[in-house]
Amino acid sequence: MEERKKAIGLLDSGVGGLTLVREFNRLLPGENIVYFGDTARMPYGPKGPEEVRSYATEIIEFLASTQDIKLMIVACNTATAVGLSYYQARFSFPVLGVLEPGAQAALDKSQTRRIGVIGTEATIASKAYPNAILAMDKGAKVFDKACPLFVLLVENQLIDTPEAYKIAQSYLEPLLQQGIDTLILGCTHYPLMEHVLAAVTGEQAALVNSAQYTALAARKTLSEKGLLNAEKRGWQRFFVSGEPRNFEEIGGRLLGYDIKAYRVLF
């Protein structure tokens, strides 16, 4: 197969990475996409780094051996935080994460350089975002907070409930009290409840959706390597490790068209 016609692979613990598919539809509609949501083993956040790294590696190996991949995106902040350099060393095609594009975007947006980060327990414990931000700007101040219930709210379709707003308020209040002016949504699930988070942060903090900036980084990488697909509309293929129905329902609503997911058992 001609190299540029090969697919972009994406992996996530569930539906969250579909926020990145949505950005690809907008920015790179000609690209073919193969997506894997590890719904049987989500959430990744409470799991240990080695366990998450092994899951992500298993998924990349599956996509590399069964699909024609030209670029892989680890569309999960947790899996990125615990193993991006490991995957990059292991595979011959480029592997991008969602972390550095989000960190750079937050620095670009922030006026006060007081930046908040929310993510899963594993992402926050890894200190990957503060390390990335401070490597780019030593004068920045980073305040982070694990928000373990957000992924469960998204995956169980409980975003628009009074409880979701209360939980968001309790998680974000300590960060807002630190005077942050920018908040990184450090999990690809979080943009699915962006309206809830925006209601809590108000005008104090700009929200940074790392999916958008990761899609731009992917476009740059493909362009530099001469791998952009010039087709008008690419095809998309979805795999899950759990029962497909919930994934298809949330995904269809998010993307604005029906999707079919195929179950893969590891």
C-alpha positions, 0 to 999 in steps of 0.5 A, a space after each residue: 500500500 502507498 505509504 500516505 494512504 496508510 491509516 493513523 492509529 489511535 488508542 484510548 482506554 474508552 471513548 475519550 480519544 474520540 474527541 481526537 477523531 472529531 478534531 481529525 474530521 475537522 483538520 485532516 478529513 482525508 486521513 484514514 483512522 483506526 481507533 481502539 478503545 480498551 473499554 474492557 480494561 478502563 479506567 486506566 487512571 487507577 492502574 499501575 504504570 507497568 500495567 497501563 504500559 503493557 495494555 497500550 503496547 498490546 494494542 499498538 502491536 495489534 494495530 501494527 500487525 493487522 492494520 496498515 499504520 503510518 502514525 500512532 497516537 496514544 490518545 490517552 493521557 495516562 498511557 502517554 504519561 507512563 510510556 511514550 518514550 517506551 512506545 517510540 523506541 519499540 515501534 518503527 512508525 512515529 508515535 505521538 502523545 497528547 501531553 506535550 501539545 497540551 502543555 505548549 498550548 497552555 503556556 501559549 494561552 496563559 497570561 499569568 503562567 499559573 496553570 492548572 492540570 486535571 487528569 487521572 490518578 496515574 497522570 497526576 502521579 506521574 508529574 508528566 504535565 508539570 515536568 513538561 511545562 516547567 521544561 518549557 518555562 521555568 517560571 511557570 507555576 503548575 497546580 494539579 488535581 486528580 479527578 478520578 470520577 470524571 471518566 466514569 461520569 463520561 463512560 456511564 453517560 452521567 455528564 448532565 446530572 446535578 452530581 456531575 456539577 457538584 463533583 466538578 465544583 469540588 475538584 476544581 475549587 482548590 485550583 481556582 483558589 490558586 489563581 490559575 488562568 488556564 486549565 489543561 483538560 489532561 484526559 481525552 475524556 474531559 472535553 466531553 464534559 467541557 460545558 460542565 467544567 466551563 460552568 465551574 471555572 467561569 471566566 477565570 480560567 481558559 480551558 485547554 483541550 489537548 486533543 485539538 493541539 495533538 491533531 495539529 501536531 499530527 498534521 505537522 509530523 505527517 506534512 514533514 514526512 510527506 505522508 499527508 493523504 490528499 483524499 477528500 474523505 478518509 475511512 474510519 474503523 473502530 475496535 473495542 475490547 468490551 461490549 460495543 453498544 455503549 461505545 457506539 452510542 456515545 461515539 455516534 453522539 459525539 461524532 455526529 454519525 453512526 459508528 460500528 465497533 468491532 470487539 477484539 478479545 485479548 
